Amino acid sequence: MTRVSAESALPEAVAALVAKMRRAMRKAARARTPGMPLSVAQLELLSLVQEHPGARPGDLAGLLRLAANSVSTLANAMVSAAMLYRSPGPTDKRTVEYTLTPRGAQLVGQWRTMNEGVLLYALAALGAQDRRVLSETLPVWERLVAAIDDQAQTPTHTPDTGIECRTTSLPLARQADDQPDEGGADDGS
């Protein structure tokens, strides 16, 4: 088990762990469903359309943080493969909207079910204490995901690296009273 001794090492450790988990999930998923005809990028697009039926290409590009032409290329391939319906916008016929076809919905459902199966099997391999600890940390992971999503909404340019990123004034180490427990009271830990 990896323990991080300094808070300054926490971002690197979390990023490495997330990357390892994504790779492990992809490998296990592909091993379980070798006949899956779609790439992860295609499945992500279809999943997003399932979550946002009637989405337009620009909306999807913004949500995926990809160039609009990249999303259009992916979406056109999914339309050609009968995974997406492409229809004119209801108020402006020059625009298009995407919805899933039954086949697209089936493959998204199959992919999600398979991922849940991978996790179910992996979680069963853990001890009861590990599962309890993991369960107790889910709210923290949800807040972390929300904070990361928030950064995706308003990127800023960092001149010294040339990399787009959002800066924040929040310190890495928060005071105990900044984040109360679920009951609203601080337990001092």
HELIX and SHEET records of a PDB file:
HELIX    1   1 GLU A    7  ALA A    9  5                                   3    
HELIX    2   2 LEU A   10  ARG A   32  1                                  23    
HELIX    3   3 VAL A   40  GLU A   51  1                                  12    
HELIX    4   4 PRO A   57  LEU A   64  1                                   8    
HELIX    5   5 ALA A   68  SER A   80  1                                  13    
HELIX    6   6 PRO A  102  ALA A  125  1                                  24    
HELIX    7   7 ALA A  128  GLN A  153  1                                  26    
HELIX    8   8 ALA A  176  ASP A  178  5                                   3    
SHEET    1   A 2 LEU A  84  PRO A  88  0                                        
SHEET    2   A 2 VAL A  96  LEU A 100 -1                                        
SHEET    1   B 2 THR A 156  THR A 158  0                                        
SHEET    2   B 2 ILE A 163  CYS A 165 -1                                        
END                                                                             
